[in-house]
């Protein structure tokens, strides 16, 4: 598999984890989720812009971005 395929697989798997985590937290902490997820998503997006072009840091940040993006209500 190429690097792009692995990055997309990690993005999809992280999205599944983010959706599952958000579902578990949604009923008890809706308002925290409504402000914390977009804030964290913005910080991860900025880190993606500022990271050096290496596979591992970008893969970790992209997986985190995928989990947060899927968790956004």
C-alpha positions, -999 to 999 in steps of 0.1 A, spaced: 0 0 0 11 35 -7 15 62 19 -17 80 8 -37 48 12 -24 44 47 -31 80 56 -67 77 43 -71 44 62 -59 61 94 -83 91 88 -113 67 84 -104 47 114 -99 78 135 -133 91 123 -150 59 135 -133 63 169 -143 100 171 -179 92 163 -180 65 189 -164 88 215 -187 117 208 -217 95 210 -207 83 245 -200 119 257 -229 137 239 -257 133 264 -237 143 295 -215 170 281 -232 186 251 -222 222 257 -186 213 264 -185 192 232 -200 222 212 -172 245 221 -142 222 227 -144 202 195 -142 232 171 -115 248 192 -94 216 192 -101 211 155 -88 246 148 -56 239 168 -50 207 150 -55 224 116 -30 250 126 -5 223 136 -10 206 102 0 239 85 30 244 108 44 208 110 75 199 90 68 177 60 74 143 76 51 113 74 48 104 111 39 139 125 15 146 96 -1 111 100 -7 116 138 -21 151 133 -43 139 104 -57 110 125 -64 134 153 -81 158 129 -102 130 115 -113 120 150 -122 155 159 -140 162 126 -162 131 130 -169 141 167 -182 175 157 -219 177 164 
